Amino acid sequence: MAEKQISSIDRTLPPNSDWPTLIERAVDDVARILRSEAQILQTSIGAAIQRQISSAVALLVVVGIVIVGALCLVFAAIFLLHQWLPLWQSFGIVGLVMLLIGTICKATLGPHPRTLSAE
């Protein structure tokens, strides 16, 4: 019975002349699958990059707005002081206050963490 099945399988196999065609089709199928996977990967990476760019642009806009607001507050303080002092003294006082605030913030944050090095 087993011999009968083997002989029936031998009849359904293509002749040896079709092996190059089968190999060509197999290679073509693998290449098509790889192309599809590459296209899917490209699409997903493109979407991730687009999201990152959008969030970076939004963050940049927010940082710009905060900087402009801080500058407006600094100039408002300068012009407020200018009502009682000359303009150069107003700029000097506000500059010193900003340096003092920056020094306090740096001291509050502590030392900068070191990067690992081969010491």
PDB file as gemmi writes it, atoms N, CA and C in Angstrom:
CRYST1    1.000    1.000    1.000  90.00  90.00  90.00 P 1                      
ATOM      1  N   MET A   1       0.815  -1.178   0.000  1.00  0.00           N  
ATOM      2  CA  MET A   1       0.000   0.000   0.000  1.00  0.00           C  
ATOM      3  C   MET A   1       0.871   1.258   0.000  1.00  0.00           C  
ATOM      4  N   ALA A   2       1.965   1.199   0.777  1.00  0.00           N  
ATOM      5  CA  ALA A   2       2.858   2.339   0.826  1.00  0.00           C  
ATOM      6  C   ALA A   2       3.525   2.547  -0.522  1.00  0.00           C  
ATOM      7  N   GLU A   3       3.823   1.467  -1.229  1.00  0.00           N  
ATOM      8  CA  GLU A   3       4.450   1.600  -2.538  1.00  0.00           C  
ATOM      9  C   GLU A   3       3.508   2.272  -3.515  1.00  0.00           C  
ATOM     10  N   LYS A   4       2.234   1.998  -3.369  1.00  0.00           N  
ATOM     11  CA  LYS A   4       1.262   2.596  -4.272  1.00  0.00           C  
ATOM     12  C   LYS A   4       1.187   4.105  -4.068  1.00  0.00           C  
ATOM     13  N   GLN A   5       1.271   4.557  -2.816  1.00  0.00           N  
ATOM     14  CA  GLN A   5       1.228   5.996  -2.540  1.00  0.00           C  
ATOM     15  C   GLN A   5       2.474   6.678  -3.081  1.00  0.00           C  
ATOM     16  N   ILE A   6       3.610   6.063  -2.932  1.00  0.00           N  
ATOM     17  CA  ILE A   6       4.845   6.654  -3.434  1.00  0.00           C  
ATOM     18  C   ILE A   6       4.791   6.791  -4.947  1.00  0.00           C  
ATOM     19  N   SER A   7       4.296   5.789  -5.602  1.00  0.00           N  
ATOM     20  CA  SER A   7       4.224   5.881  -7.056  1.00  0.00           C  
ATOM     21  C   SER A   7       3.247   6.951  -7.496  1.00  0.00           C  
ATOM     22  N   SER A   8       2.173   7.162  -6.740  1.00  0.00           N  
ATOM     23  CA  SER A   8       1.230   8.212  -7.108  1.00  0.00           C  
ATOM     24  C   SER A   8       1.836   9.592  -6.882  1.00  0.00           C  
ATOM     25  N   ILE A   9       2.693   9.708  -5.847  1.00  0.00           N  
ATOM     26  CA  ILE A   9       3.365  10.984  -5.593  1.00  0.00           C  
ATOM     27  C   ILE A   9       4.365  11.254  -6.704  1.00  0.00           C  
ATOM     28  N   ASP A  10       5.066  10.229  -7.138  1.00  0.00           N  
ATOM     29  CA  ASP A  10       6.043  10.407  -8.202  1.00  0.00           C  
ATOM     30  C   ASP A  10       5.379  10.889  -9.476  1.00  0.00           C  
ATOM     31  N   ARG A  11       4.178  10.477  -9.705  1.00  0.00           N  
ATOM     32  CA  ARG A  11       3.481  10.910 -10.926  1.00  0.00           C  
ATOM     33  C   ARG A  11       3.068  12.374 -10.868  1.00  0.00           C  
ATOM     34  N   THR A  12       2.782  12.915  -9.655  1.00  0.00           N  
ATOM     35  CA  THR A  12       2.329  14.304  -9.561  1.00  0.00           C  
ATOM     36  C   THR A  12       3.492  15.294  -9.547  1.00  0.00           C  
ATOM     37  N   LEU A  13       4.708  14.831  -9.253  1.00  0.00           N  
ATOM     38  CA  LEU A  13       5.853  15.738  -9.282  1.00  0.00           C  
ATOM     39  C   LEU A  13       6.160  16.133 -10.718  1.00  0.00           C  
ATOM     40  N   PRO A  14       6.536  17.380 -10.925  1.00  0.00           N  
ATOM     41  CA  PRO A  14       6.892  17.798 -12.283  1.00  0.00           C  
ATOM     42  C   PRO A  14       8.208  17.182 -12.696  1.00  0.00           C  
ATOM     43  N   PRO A  15       8.441  17.075 -13.964  1.00  0.00           N  
ATOM     44  CA  PRO A  15       9.725  16.535 -14.426  1.00  0.00           C  
ATOM     45  C   PRO A  15      10.880  17.454 -14.021  1.00  0.00           C  
ATOM     46  N   ASN A  16      12.088  16.961 -14.096  1.00  0.00           N  
ATOM     47  CA  ASN A  16      13.267  17.717 -13.671  1.00  0.00           C  
ATOM     48  C   ASN A  16      13.445  19.019 -14.444  1.00  0.00           C  
ATOM     49  N   SER A  17      12.892  19.108 -15.611  1.00  0.00           N  
ATOM     50  CA  SER A  17      13.039  20.331 -16.403  1.00  0.00           C  
ATOM     51  C   SER A  17      12.277  21.503 -15.773  1.00  0.00           C  
ATOM     52  N   ASP A  18      11.296  21.245 -14.874  1.00  0.00           N  
ATOM     53  CA  ASP A  18      10.528  22.314 -14.244  1.00  0.00           C  
ATOM     54  C   ASP A  18      11.162  22.822 -12.952  1.00  0.00           C  
ATOM     55  N   TRP A  19      12.231  22.204 -12.461  1.00  0.00           N  
ATOM     56  CA  TRP A  19      12.854  22.663 -11.228  1.00  0.00           C  
ATOM     57  C   TRP A  19      13.356  24.107 -11.331  1.00  0.00           C  
ATOM     58  N   PRO A  20      13.959  24.532 -12.394  1.00  0.00           N  
ATOM     59  CA  PRO A  20      14.364  25.942 -12.468  1.00  0.00           C  
ATOM     60  C   PRO A  20      13.177  26.889 -12.369  1.00  0.00           C  
ATOM     61  N   THR A  21      12.057  26.503 -12.958  1.00  0.00           N  
ATOM     62  CA  THR A  21      10.861  27.342 -12.877  1.00  0.00           C  
ATOM     63  C   THR A  21      10.358  27.410 -11.438  1.00  0.00           C  
ATOM     64  N   LEU A  22      10.356  26.265 -10.758  1.00  0.00           N  
ATOM     65  CA  LEU A  22       9.916  26.251  -9.368  1.00  0.00           C  
ATOM     66  C   LEU A  22      10.836  27.080  -8.479  1.00  0.00           C  
ATOM     67  N   ILE A  23      12.123  26.964  -8.710  1.00  0.00           N  
ATOM     68  CA  ILE A  23      13.079  27.756  -7.924  1.00  0.00           C  
ATOM     69  C   ILE A  23      12.894  29.240  -8.204  1.00  0.00           C  
ATOM     70  N   GLU A  24      12.672  29.573  -9.468  1.00  0.00           N  
ATOM     71  CA  GLU A  24      12.444  30.970  -9.838  1.00  0.00           C  
ATOM     72  C   GLU A  24      11.200  31.511  -9.145  1.00  0.00           C  
ATOM     73  N   ARG A  25      10.133  30.725  -9.129  1.00  0.00           N  
ATOM     74  CA  ARG A  25       8.893  31.156  -8.459  1.00  0.00           C  
ATOM     75  C   ARG A  25       9.110  31.313  -6.960  1.00  0.00           C  
ATOM     76  N   ALA A  26       9.852  30.379  -6.358  1.00  0.00           N  
ATOM     77  CA  ALA A  26      10.114  30.462  -4.923  1.00  0.00           C  
ATOM     78  C   ALA A  26      10.920  31.717  -4.591  1.00  0.00           C  
ATOM     79  N   VAL A  27      11.947  31.988  -5.393  1.00  0.00           N  
ATOM     80  CA  VAL A  27      12.756  33.191  -5.178  1.00  0.00           C  
ATOM     81  C   VAL A  27      11.913  34.437  -5.393  1.00  0.00           C  
ATOM     82  N   ASP A  28      11.061  34.412  -6.411  1.00  0.00           N  
ATOM     83  CA  ASP A  28      10.183  35.542  -6.674  1.00  0.00           C  
ATOM     84  C   ASP A  28       9.217  35.770  -5.507  1.00  0.00           C  
ATOM     85  N   ASP A  29       8.668  34.679  -4.965  1.00  0.00           N  
ATOM     86  CA  ASP A  29       7.760  34.804  -3.823  1.00  0.00           C  
ATOM     87  C   ASP A  29       8.477  35.374  -2.599  1.00  0.00           C  
ATOM     88  N   VAL A  30       9.694  34.886  -2.343  1.00  0.00           N  
ATOM     89  CA  VAL A  30      10.464  35.395  -1.201  1.00  0.00           C  
ATOM     90  C   VAL A  30      10.785  36.877  -1.402  1.00  0.00           C  
ATOM     91  N   ALA A  31      11.164  37.239  -2.616  1.00  0.00           N  
ATOM     92  CA  ALA A  31      11.478  38.645  -2.899  1.00  0.00           C  
ATOM     93  C   ALA A  31      10.243  39.521  -2.715  1.00  0.00           C  
ATOM     94  N   ARG A  32       9.087  39.044  -3.156  1.00  0.00           N  
ATOM     95  CA  ARG A  32       7.843  39.796  -3.004  1.00  0.00           C  
ATOM     96  C   ARG A  32       7.485  39.962  -1.524  1.00  0.00           C  
ATOM     97  N   ILE A  33       7.681  38.897  -0.741  1.00  0.00           N  
ATOM     98  CA  ILE A  33       7.407  38.980   0.694  1.00  0.00           C  
ATOM     99  C   ILE A  33       8.350  39.982   1.356  1.00  0.00           C  
ATOM    100  N   LEU A  34       9.627  39.928   0.989  1.00  0.00           N  
ATOM    101  CA  LEU A  34      10.592  40.871   1.559  1.00  0.00           C  
ATOM    102  C   LEU A  34      10.270  42.306   1.178  1.00  0.00           C  
ATOM    103  N   ARG A  35       9.852  42.517  -0.080  1.00  0.00           N  
ATOM    104  CA  ARG A  35       9.453  43.864  -0.503  1.00  0.00           C  
ATOM    105  C   ARG A  35       8.265  44.357   0.298  1.00  0.00           C  
ATOM    106  N   SER A  36       7.289  43.493   0.510  1.00  0.00           N  
ATOM    107  CA  SER A  36       6.105  43.877   1.275  1.00  0.00           C  
ATOM    108  C   SER A  36       6.463  44.215   2.717  1.00  0.00           C  
ATOM    109  N   GLU A  37       7.325  43.395   3.319  1.00  0.00           N  
ATOM    110  CA  GLU A  37       7.749  43.664   4.692  1.00  0.00           C  
ATOM    111  C   GLU A  37       8.533  44.972   4.771  1.00  0.00           C  
ATOM    112  N   ALA A  38       9.372  45.232   3.793  1.00  0.00           N  
ATOM    113  CA  ALA A  38      10.130  46.482   3.775  1.00  0.00           C  
ATOM    114  C   ALA A  38       9.197  47.678   3.628  1.00  0.00           C  
ATOM    115  N   GLN A  39       8.172  47.533   2.804  1.00  0.00           N  
ATOM    116  CA  GLN A  39       7.209  48.618   2.626  1.00  0.00           C  
ATOM    117  C   GLN A  39       6.421  48.863   3.914  1.00  0.00           C  
ATOM    118  N   ILE A  40       6.031  47.793   4.604  1.00  0.00           N  
ATOM    119  CA  ILE A  40       5.326  47.943   5.878  1.00  0.00           C  
ATOM    120  C   ILE A  40       6.230  48.623   6.899  1.00  0.00           C  
ATOM    121  N   LEU A  41       7.499  48.213   6.954  1.00  0.00           N  
ATOM    122  CA  LEU A  41       8.448  48.816   7.877  1.00  0.00           C  
ATOM    123  C   LEU A  41       8.662  50.286   7.565  1.00  0.00           C  
ATOM    124  N   GLN A  42       8.778  50.611   6.281  1.00  0.00           N  
ATOM    125  CA  GLN A  42       8.964  51.997   5.874  1.00  0.00           C  
ATOM    126  C   GLN A  42       7.758  52.833   6.264  1.00  0.00           C  
ATOM    127  N   THR A  43       6.565  52.299   6.093  1.00  0.00           N  
ATOM    128  CA  THR A  43       5.356  53.035   6.441  1.00  0.00           C  
ATOM    129  C   THR A  43       5.289  53.282   7.938  1.00  0.00           C  
ATOM    130  N   SER A  44       5.589  52.267   8.741  1.00  0.00           N  
ATOM    131  CA  SER A  44       5.511  52.442  10.193  1.00  0.00           C  
ATOM    132  C   SER A  44       6.602  53.376  10.697  1.00  0.00           C  
ATOM    133  N   ILE A  45       7.806  53.282  10.133  1.00  0.00           N  
ATOM    134  CA  ILE A  45       8.872  54.197  10.535  1.00  0.00           C  
ATOM    135  C   ILE A  45       8.532  55.623  10.115  1.00  0.00           C  
ATOM    136  N   GLY A  46       7.981  55.776   8.929  1.00  0.00           N  
ATOM    137  CA  GLY A  46       7.582  57.105   8.464  1.00  0.00           C  
ATOM    138  C   GLY A  46       6.541  57.734   9.370  1.00  0.00           C  
ATOM    139  N   ALA A  47       5.571  56.941   9.813  1.00  0.00           N  
ATOM    140  CA  ALA A  47       4.544  57.464  10.714  1.00  0.00           C  
ATOM    141  C   ALA A  47       5.149  57.849  12.060  1.00  0.00           C  
ATOM    142  N   ALA A  48       6.076  57.029  12.573  1.00  0.00           N  
ATOM    143  CA  ALA A  48       6.715  57.347  13.853  1.00  0.00           C  
ATOM    144  C   ALA A  48       7.550  58.618  13.745  1.00  0.00           C  
ATOM    145  N   ILE A  49       8.270  58.770  12.652  1.00  0.00           N  
ATOM    146  CA  ILE A  49       9.071  59.985  12.455  1.00  0.00           C  
ATOM    147  C   ILE A  49       8.165  61.205  12.338  1.00  0.00           C  
ATOM    148  N   GLN A  50       7.055  61.063  11.639  1.00  0.00           N  
ATOM    149  CA  GLN A  50       6.118  62.179  11.494  1.00  0.00           C  
ATOM    150  C   GLN A  50       5.568  62.606  12.853  1.00  0.00           C  
ATOM    151  N   ARG A  51       5.242  61.627  13.720  1.00  0.00           N  
ATOM    152  CA  ARG A  51       4.749  61.964  15.065  1.00  0.00           C  
ATOM    153  C   ARG A  51       5.828  62.678  15.872  1.00  0.00           C  
ATOM    154  N   GLN A  52       7.074  62.217  15.771  1.00  0.00           N  
ATOM    155  CA  GLN A  52       8.159  62.848  16.506  1.00  0.00           C  
ATOM    156  C   GLN A  52       8.399  64.276  16.020  1.00  0.00           C  
ATOM    157  N   ILE A  53       8.333  64.478  14.727  1.00  0.00           N  
ATOM    158  CA  ILE A  53       8.513  65.826  14.181  1.00  0.00           C  
ATOM    159  C   ILE A  53       7.396  66.740  14.649  1.00  0.00           C  
ATOM    160  N   SER A  54       6.174  66.239  14.647  1.00  0.00           N  
ATOM    161  CA  SER A  54       5.042  67.051  15.102  1.00  0.00           C  
ATOM    162  C   SER A  54       5.193  67.437  16.565  1.00  0.00           C  
ATOM    163  N   SER A  55       5.595  66.482  17.403  1.00  0.00           N  
ATOM    164  CA  SER A  55       5.765  66.804  18.819  1.00  0.00           C  
ATOM    165  C   SER A  55       6.946  67.749  19.028  1.00  0.00           C  
ATOM    166  N   ALA A  56       8.008  67.611  18.242  1.00  0.00           N  
ATOM    167  CA  ALA A  56       9.154  68.508  18.361  1.00  0.00           C  
ATOM    168  C   ALA A  56       8.781  69.931  17.953  1.00  0.00           C  
ATOM    169  N   VAL A  57       8.002  70.057  16.897  1.00  0.00           N  
ATOM    170  CA  VAL A  57       7.566  71.385  16.462  1.00  0.00           C  
ATOM    171  C   VAL A  57       6.658  72.017  17.520  1.00  0.00           C  
ATOM    172  N   ALA A  58       5.755  71.227  18.089  1.00  0.00           N  
ATOM    173  CA  ALA A  58       4.875  71.751  19.136  1.00  0.00           C  
ATOM    174  C   ALA A  58       5.680  72.199  20.350  1.00  0.00           C  
ATOM    175  N   LEU A  59       6.671  71.395  20.740  1.00  0.00           N  
ATOM    176  CA  LEU A  59       7.522  71.763  21.866  1.00  0.00           C  
ATOM    177  C   LEU A  59       8.317  73.026  21.559  1.00  0.00           C  
ATOM    178  N   LEU A  60       8.811  73.152  20.337  1.00  0.00           N  
ATOM    179  CA  LEU A  60       9.562  74.339  19.944  1.00  0.00           C  
ATOM    180  C   LEU A  60       8.686  75.588  20.007  1.00  0.00           C  
ATOM    181  N   VAL A  61       7.439  75.469  19.586  1.00  0.00           N  
ATOM    182  CA  VAL A  61       6.517  76.604  19.644  1.00  0.00           C  
ATOM    183  C   VAL A  61       6.267  77.000  21.099  1.00  0.00           C  
ATOM    184  N   VAL A  62       6.068  76.010  21.965  1.00  0.00           N  
ATOM    185  CA  VAL A  62       5.824  76.306  23.385  1.00  0.00           C  
ATOM    186  C   VAL A  62       7.042  76.968  24.010  1.00  0.00           C  
ATOM    187  N   VAL A  63       8.231  76.459  23.705  1.00  0.00           N  
ATOM    188  CA  VAL A  63       9.463  77.065  24.243  1.00  0.00           C  
ATOM    189  C   VAL A  63       9.611  78.495  23.733  1.00  0.00           C  
ATOM    190  N   GLY A  64       9.309  78.733  22.475  1.00  0.00           N  
ATOM    191  CA  GLY A  64       9.368  80.092  21.930  1.00  0.00           C  
ATOM    192  C   GLY A  64       8.402  81.030  22.629  1.00  0.00           C  
ATOM    193  N   ILE A  65       7.194  80.557  22.901  1.00  0.00           N  
ATOM    194  CA  ILE A  65       6.209  81.387  23.594  1.00  0.00           C  
ATOM    195  C   ILE A  65       6.678  81.699  25.010  1.00  0.00           C  
ATOM    196  N   VAL A  66       7.248  80.715  25.699  1.00  0.00           N  
ATOM    197  CA  VAL A  66       7.743  80.938  27.060  1.00  0.00           C  
ATOM    198  C   VAL A  66       8.901  81.941  27.049  1.00  0.00           C  
ATOM    199  N   ILE A  67       9.784  81.842  26.075  1.00  0.00           N  
ATOM    200  CA  ILE A  67      10.914  82.779  25.995  1.00  0.00           C  
ATOM    201  C   ILE A  67      10.428  84.197  25.743  1.00  0.00           C  
ATOM    202  N   VAL A  68       9.480  84.344  24.842  1.00  0.00           N  
ATOM    203  CA  VAL A  68       8.939  85.679  24.566  1.00  0.00           C  
ATOM    204  C   VAL A  68       8.250  86.235  25.812  1.00  0.00           C  
ATOM    205  N   GLY A  69       7.493  85.399  26.521  1.00  0.00           N  
ATOM    206  CA  GLY A  69       6.837  85.845  27.755  1.00  0.00           C  
ATOM    207  C   GLY A  69       7.845  86.260  28.812  1.00  0.00           C  
ATOM    208  N   ALA A  70       8.931  85.486  28.944  1.00  0.00           N  
ATOM    209  CA  ALA A  70       9.966  85.824  29.923  1.00  0.00           C  
ATOM    210  C   ALA A  70      10.649  87.141  29.545  1.00  0.00           C  
ATOM    211  N   LEU A  71      10.913  87.331  28.265  1.00  0.00           N  
ATOM    212  CA  LEU A  71      11.514  88.599  27.831  1.00  0.00           C  
ATOM    213  C   LEU A  71      10.596  89.785  28.106  1.00  0.00           C  
ATOM    214  N   CYS A  72       9.311  89.593  27.868  1.00  0.00           N  
ATOM    215  CA  CYS A  72       8.355  90.671  28.169  1.00  0.00           C  
ATOM    216  C   CYS A  72       8.359  91.011  29.655  1.00  0.00           C  
ATOM    217  N   LEU A  73       8.422  89.999  30.512  1.00  0.00           N  
ATOM    218  CA  LEU A  73       8.481  90.260  31.952  1.00  0.00           C  
ATOM    219  C   LEU A  73       9.773  90.968  32.342  1.00  0.00           C  
ATOM    220  N   VAL A  74      10.887  90.589  31.729  1.00  0.00           N  
ATOM    221  CA  VAL A  74      12.160  91.243  32.021  1.00  0.00           C  
ATOM    222  C   VAL A  74      12.105  92.710  31.598  1.00  0.00           C  
ATOM    223  N   PHE A  75      11.607  92.984  30.413  1.00  0.00           N  
ATOM    224  CA  PHE A  75      11.519  94.375  29.961  1.00  0.00           C  
ATOM    225  C   PHE A  75      10.516  95.172  30.784  1.00  0.00           C  
ATOM    226  N   ALA A  76       9.447  94.525  31.227  1.00  0.00           N  
ATOM    227  CA  ALA A  76       8.496  95.213  32.095  1.00  0.00           C  
ATOM    228  C   ALA A  76       9.159  95.596  33.414  1.00  0.00           C  
ATOM    229  N   ALA A  77       9.966  94.694  33.983  1.00  0.00           N  
ATOM    230  CA  ALA A  77      10.675  95.018  35.221  1.00  0.00           C  
ATOM    231  C   ALA A  77      11.678  96.140  34.995  1.00  0.00           C  
ATOM    232  N   ILE A  78      12.345  96.125  33.848  1.00  0.00           N  
ATOM    233  CA  ILE A  78      13.316  97.186  33.548  1.00  0.00           C  
ATOM    234  C   ILE A  78      12.614  98.535  33.438  1.00  0.00           C  
ATOM    235  N   PHE A  79      11.525  98.577  32.717  1.00  0.00           N  
ATOM    236  CA  PHE A  79      10.833  99.852  32.544  1.00  0.00           C  
ATOM    237  C   PHE A  79      10.148 100.316  33.833  1.00  0.00           C  
ATOM    238  N   LEU A  80       9.774  99.368  34.691  1.00  0.00           N  
ATOM    239  CA  LEU A  80       9.238  99.751  35.989  1.00  0.00           C  
ATOM    240  C   LEU A  80      10.331 100.413  36.821  1.00  0.00           C  
ATOM    241  N   LEU A  81      11.511  99.825  36.838  1.00  0.00           N  
ATOM    242  CA  LEU A  81      12.632 100.423  37.563  1.00  0.00           C  
ATOM    243  C   LEU A  81      13.071 101.739  36.922  1.00  0.00           C  
ATOM    244  N   HIS A  82      12.875 101.888  35.625  1.00  0.00           N  
ATOM    245  CA  HIS A  82      13.289 103.100  34.918  1.00  0.00           C  
ATOM    246  C   HIS A  82      12.477 104.319  35.366  1.00  0.00           C  
ATOM    247  N   GLN A  83      11.361 104.106  35.983  1.00  0.00           N  
ATOM    248  CA  GLN A  83      10.585 105.246  36.484  1.00  0.00           C  
ATOM    249  C   GLN A  83      11.328 105.952  37.610  1.00  0.00           C  
ATOM    250  N   TRP A  84      12.178 105.223  38.367  1.00  0.00           N  
ATOM    251  CA  TRP A  84      12.894 105.824  39.490  1.00  0.00           C  
ATOM    252  C   TRP A  84      14.395 105.904  39.244  1.00  0.00           C  
ATOM    253  N   LEU A  85      14.920 105.134  38.316  1.00  0.00           N  
ATOM    254  CA  LEU A  85      16.361 105.068  38.077  1.00  0.00           C  
ATOM    255  C   LEU A  85      16.640 105.294  36.593  1.00  0.00           C  
ATOM    256  N   PRO A  86      17.901 105.664  36.258  1.00  0.00           N  
ATOM    257  CA  PRO A  86      18.257 105.736  34.840  1.00  0.00           C  
ATOM    258  C   PRO A  86      18.151 104.347  34.191  1.00  0.00           C  
ATOM    259  N   LEU A  87      18.026 104.335  32.882  1.00  0.00           N  
ATOM    260  CA  LEU A  87      17.803 103.085  32.151  1.00  0.00           C  
ATOM    261  C   LEU A  87      18.959 102.110  32.327  1.00  0.00           C  
ATOM    262  N   TRP A  88      20.194 102.572  32.315  1.00  0.00           N  
ATOM    263  CA  TRP A  88      21.329 101.665  32.450  1.00  0.00           C  
ATOM    264  C   TRP A  88      21.339 100.990  33.812  1.00  0.00           C  
ATOM    265  N   GLN A  89      20.913 101.703  34.859  1.00  0.00           N  
ATOM    266  CA  GLN A  89      20.848 101.092  36.182  1.00  0.00           C  
ATOM    267  C   GLN A  89      19.720 100.057  36.258  1.00  0.00           C  
ATOM    268  N   SER A  90      18.633 100.333  35.584  1.00  0.00           N  
ATOM    269  CA  SER A  90      17.518  99.377  35.560  1.00  0.00           C  
ATOM    270  C   SER A  90      17.944  98.077  34.888  1.00  0.00           C  
ATOM    271  N   PHE A  91      18.639  98.194  33.754  1.00  0.00           N  
ATOM    272  CA  PHE A  91      19.138  96.996  33.083  1.00  0.00           C  
ATOM    273  C   PHE A  91      20.136  96.249  33.962  1.00  0.00           C  
ATOM    274  N   GLY A  92      21.006  96.990  34.644  1.00  0.00           N  
ATOM    275  CA  GLY A  92      22.001  96.365  35.518  1.00  0.00           C  
ATOM    276  C   GLY A  92      21.363  95.617  36.674  1.00  0.00           C  
ATOM    277  N   ILE A  93      20.368  96.219  37.299  1.00  0.00           N  
ATOM    278  CA  ILE A  93      19.706  95.563  38.432  1.00  0.00           C  
ATOM    279  C   ILE A  93      18.989  94.296  37.980  1.00  0.00           C  
ATOM    280  N   VAL A  94      18.256  94.388  36.882  1.00  0.00           N  
ATOM    281  CA  VAL A  94      17.537  93.208  36.387  1.00  0.00           C  
ATOM    282  C   VAL A  94      18.519  92.128  35.949  1.00  0.00           C  
ATOM    283  N   GLY A  95      19.626  92.509  35.334  1.00  0.00           N  
ATOM    284  CA  GLY A  95      20.644  91.537  34.940  1.00  0.00           C  
ATOM    285  C   GLY A  95      21.249  90.833  36.145  1.00  0.00           C  
ATOM    286  N   LEU A  96      21.553  91.603  37.197  1.00  0.00           N  
ATOM    287  CA  LEU A  96      22.097  90.989  38.407  1.00  0.00           C  
ATOM    288  C   LEU A  96      21.099  90.043  39.057  1.00  0.00           C  
ATOM    289  N   VAL A  97      19.835  90.433  39.080  1.00  0.00           N  
ATOM    290  CA  VAL A  97      18.804  89.564  39.652  1.00  0.00           C  
ATOM    291  C   VAL A  97      18.693  88.269  38.855  1.00  0.00           C  
ATOM    292  N   MET A  98      18.765  88.368  37.525  1.00  0.00           N  
ATOM    293  CA  MET A  98      18.684  87.165  36.704  1.00  0.00           C  
ATOM    294  C   MET A  98      19.895  86.255  36.923  1.00  0.00           C  
ATOM    295  N   LEU A  99      21.087  86.833  37.047  1.00  0.00           N  
ATOM    296  CA  LEU A  99      22.274  86.034  37.354  1.00  0.00           C  
ATOM    297  C   LEU A  99      22.148  85.360  38.716  1.00  0.00           C  
ATOM    298  N   LEU A 100      21.618  86.063  39.700  1.00  0.00           N  
ATOM    299  CA  LEU A 100      21.419  85.495  41.023  1.00  0.00           C  
ATOM    300  C   LEU A 100      20.427  84.341  40.974  1.00  0.00           C  
ATOM    301  N   ILE A 101      19.332  84.523  40.250  1.00  0.00           N  
ATOM    302  CA  ILE A 101      18.339  83.453  40.108  1.00  0.00           C  
ATOM    303  C   ILE A 101      18.956  82.251  39.400  1.00  0.00           C  
ATOM    304  N   GLY A 102      19.737  82.479  38.353  1.00  0.00           N  
ATOM    305  CA  GLY A 102      20.393  81.375  37.646  1.00  0.00           C  
ATOM    306  C   GLY A 102      21.366  80.622  38.539  1.00  0.00           C  
ATOM    307  N   THR A 103      22.123  81.353  39.370  1.00  0.00           N  
ATOM    308  CA  THR A 103      23.070  80.715  40.287  1.00  0.00           C  
ATOM    309  C   THR A 103      22.329  79.882  41.330  1.00  0.00           C  
ATOM    310  N   ILE A 104      21.245  80.416  41.853  1.00  0.00           N  
ATOM    311  CA  ILE A 104      20.455  79.674  42.842  1.00  0.00           C  
ATOM    312  C   ILE A 104      19.859  78.416  42.218  1.00  0.00           C  
ATOM    313  N   CYS A 105      19.344  78.526  41.002  1.00  0.00           N  
ATOM    314  CA  CYS A 105      18.775  77.356  40.324  1.00  0.00           C  
ATOM    315  C   CYS A 105      19.841  76.296  40.078  1.00  0.00           C  
ATOM    316  N   LYS A 106      21.027  76.707  39.668  1.00  0.00           N  
ATOM    317  CA  LYS A 106      22.105  75.745  39.418  1.00  0.00           C  
ATOM    318  C   LYS A 106      22.525  75.064  40.709  1.00  0.00           C  
ATOM    319  N   ALA A 107      22.609  75.822  41.798  1.00  0.00           N  
ATOM    320  CA  ALA A 107      22.984  75.228  43.086  1.00  0.00           C  
ATOM    321  C   ALA A 107      21.892  74.300  43.592  1.00  0.00           C  
ATOM    322  N   THR A 108      20.649  74.620  43.319  1.00  0.00           N  
ATOM    323  CA  THR A 108      19.544  73.788  43.767  1.00  0.00           C  
ATOM    324  C   THR A 108      19.518  72.462  43.028  1.00  0.00           C  
ATOM    325  N   LEU A 109      19.829  72.480  41.733  1.00  0.00           N  
ATOM    326  CA  LEU A 109      19.806  71.255  40.948  1.00  0.00           C  
ATOM    327  C   LEU A 109      20.939  70.315  41.312  1.00  0.00           C  
ATOM    328  N   GLY A 110      21.986  70.811  41.911  1.00  0.00           N  
ATOM    329  CA  GLY A 110      23.091  69.958  42.326  1.00  0.00           C  
ATOM    330  C   GLY A 110      24.121  69.814  41.228  1.00  0.00           C  
ATOM    331  N   PRO A 111      25.133  68.995  41.499  1.00  0.00           N  
ATOM    332  CA  PRO A 111      26.205  68.821  40.497  1.00  0.00           C  
ATOM    333  C   PRO A 111      25.693  68.080  39.276  1.00  0.00           C  
ATOM    334  N   HIS A 112      26.314  68.395  38.196  1.00  0.00           N  
ATOM    335  CA  HIS A 112      25.949  67.753  36.919  1.00  0.00           C  
ATOM    336  C   HIS A 112      26.389  66.301  36.964  1.00  0.00           C  
ATOM    337  N   PRO A 113      25.521  65.343  36.581  1.00  0.00           N  
ATOM    338  CA  PRO A 113      25.936  63.932  36.623  1.00  0.00           C  
ATOM    339  C   PRO A 113      27.048  63.669  35.623  1.00  0.00           C  
ATOM    340  N   ARG A 114      28.038  62.892  36.055  1.00  0.00           N  
ATOM    341  CA  ARG A 114      29.151  62.562  35.175  1.00  0.00           C  
ATOM    342  C   ARG A 114      28.761  61.441  34.228  1.00  0.00           C  
ATOM    343  N   THR A 115      29.380  61.492  33.089  1.00  0.00           N  
ATOM    344  CA  THR A 115      29.205  60.379  32.171  1.00  0.00           C  
ATOM    345  C   THR A 115      30.219  59.307  32.539  1.00  0.00           C  
ATOM    346  N   LEU A 116      29.898  58.069  32.248  1.00  0.00           N  
ATOM    347  CA  LEU A 116      30.819  56.992  32.550  1.00  0.00           C  
ATOM    348  C   LEU A 116      32.038  57.084  31.650  1.00  0.00           C  
ATOM    349  N   SER A 117      33.184  57.003  32.258  1.00  0.00           N  
ATOM    350  CA  SER A 117      34.423  57.047  31.478  1.00  0.00           C  
ATOM    351  C   SER A 117      35.368  55.983  32.001  1.00  0.00           C  
ATOM    352  N   ALA A 118      36.359  55.681  31.217  1.00  0.00           N  
ATOM    353  CA  ALA A 118      37.330  54.650  31.598  1.00  0.00           C  
ATOM    354  C   ALA A 118      38.464  55.306  32.358  1.00  0.00           C  
ATOM    355  N   GLU A 119      38.232  55.658  33.603  1.00  0.00           N  
ATOM    356  CA  GLU A 119      39.254  56.305  34.425  1.00  0.00           C  
ATOM    357  C   GLU A 119      39.990  55.287  35.237  1.00  0.00           C  
TER     358      GLU A 119                                                      
END                                                                             
